[in-house]
Amino acid sequence: MNVSEINFGTSAGETVTETGLYRVFHDANHATVKDVVCLKGETLPQCVQCGSKVKFVLQKRLIHASQYARLVWPPEVRPKT
């Protein structure tokens, strides 16, 4: 399946509205479908070949470990959020 068969999803250059696992579809069959993690607030990247025609479709909403109240890091390794 390529992006011409997808009439939904988020396009390159748009802002990620939900952190999660996204499936990436390209404009042509030059790349296989991949799943990637995108973080809320990031700008979705372009494909080096099909540019902004790439589409991102949310597969599963995720939260960062730092947002899970039952997990804590020691102060010396606490991630920057």
LINPELIN-V217846 format. One record per residue. NEAR is the number of other C-alpha atoms within 10 Angstrom. Layout:
[[NEAR] [NEAR]]
This chain:
[[12] [17] [20] [13] [9] [14] [8] [10] [15] [18] [21] [17] [15] [14] [16] [19] [13] [17] [18] [21] [18] [21] [17] [22] [26] [25] [20] [15] [11] [10] [14] [12] [13] [11] [16] [15] [15] [22] [18] [15] [12] [14] [15] [20] [17] [16] [17] [8] [13] [14] [13] [17] [17] [25] [25] [26] [18] [19] [13] [12] [12] [14] [12] [10] [12] [14] [10] [9] [7] [7] [8] [12] [10] [7] [7] [6] [8] [10] [10] [5] [6]]
